[in-house]
Amino acid sequence: MKKGLVLLLIGLTATSTFIGCGQAATTDSNENDVKVENSVDTEANSVVADSSETIQSAPGYAITSVEADGYDYYQGRLECLQITDDNHPLLATAIDEFFSASAKDFNADIESLNEEAKEENEEYEANAQEEGYEYDPIKYESNITVDVTRCDSKILSFVIDSYTYYGGAHGGNSYSGYTFDVNTGKRLAFSDFGDADTLSYISKKFILDTIEESEQGARDALYNDDVISYKAVIDEKFSNDSTPEFVVDYRGITFMFQQYDIAPYAAGLIDFTVPFSKLTGFDENYIPDDEFYTSDLSTAGFVEYLDFDGADDLKRVYLLNEYSDEGDASYKLHVGDESASHQLGQYGYAYGTYIHSKEGNFILVSEGDAISLYEISNGIKEIGTVNTEKSVKEISEGKIVIATRTYDEYYNFIWSDEETFEYTKNSLQ
């Protein structure tokens, strides 16, 4: 039974929303559902020096959510990106066209998926009645989200995470990367950043070297036997003028390997960032200025190479979760030549986020019932811990916002009970 699409607006406080991706209409915005990513609902800051000169700036953007509503056997959600300022018309047009096409594809699949799920449920129900066991209906699901990985005066890049469940033990995710020139609106191909063969060769070697330089606990997550070898897969991904999915972000080119590519499903997305300083011949017009940004560390514990001060002096950093045979958990944070360990609750797990700011360089560790902040510009210095079960909602220059996170039926974040903490090189308070 088709009842149409529900369209929610996330992150805007103005009174405008969208009929489809990028088509404006006038209605009240949803001020309760806020997309929590750095720079969401960003303000454009182009400064007109005179009538003939405009200083380049980062575009403002917002994220909308298109949702399938009223289907008996299907639920779906599609996030879309829209440019919200008037200073980047070419980019705005390109992004509108891109996500309008995505919405069209999303809508086109709904009826067939709902019908397919209906037929599958009817078969399950018939089998359950025949065999005498309880039948639990299933719904097919599509949940497509947008994560903006860079937004400055040169590049807008984002990753689309497509989660689907079409029956079975669990659903699956696939990841696609997109990078646009902010000033021309062009979607940038790998060859737009330099000689493709050179960049491909450097990137593949860097990734393989990074894996070898990581600890055994991280390498153990990868396929490496007679059936499938991560080395062979990586070699194939960089062959025949192709690459893995990628985005150009604040640190370099980040390459993404899908679930099951080089590791089992449980390992999730595995990605590696090749720093700009390693990419011989990379177009300098697309290297970002030294400014605030955040970047998640590898959840599998692989080494990251971070440029702390813009001097191309890369520091070796990783966060590795470790477990005893009894399930006692801890994490090891390694920076340069130093390491620090911290105990977690049984079977606990820690996530790390790198923060590059004018105040310094930090690692924020979220561990389930606490968040800890380390300043890492010169070694490892723990500067504060907050005991909380709340999640990190937003990180900005000098501030960390945490809040209680829940979800609505369409997996939109619902945030409540916000707390804000200020941080410097010496304190978190």
HUPE-V153261 format. One record per helix or strand of 3 or more residues. SS is the DSSP state (2 for helix, 1 for strand). FROM is the first residue (numbers start at 1). LEN is the number of residues. If there is no record, write none. Layout:
SS&FROM&LEN, SS&FROM&LEN
This chain:
1&5&6, 1&17&4, 1&23&3, 1&48&3, 1&61&8, 1&74&10, 2&89&43, 1&140&12, 1&155&11, 1&172&10, 2&190&4, 2&196&18, 2&216&4, 2&230&8, 1&245&4, 1&252&6, 2&265&3, 1&270&6, 2&276&3, 2&284&3, 1&293&4, 1&304&4, 1&314&10, 1&329&7, 1&338&6, 1&351&7, 1&360&7, 1&370&6, 1&381&7, 1&391&6, 1&399&9, 1&413&11
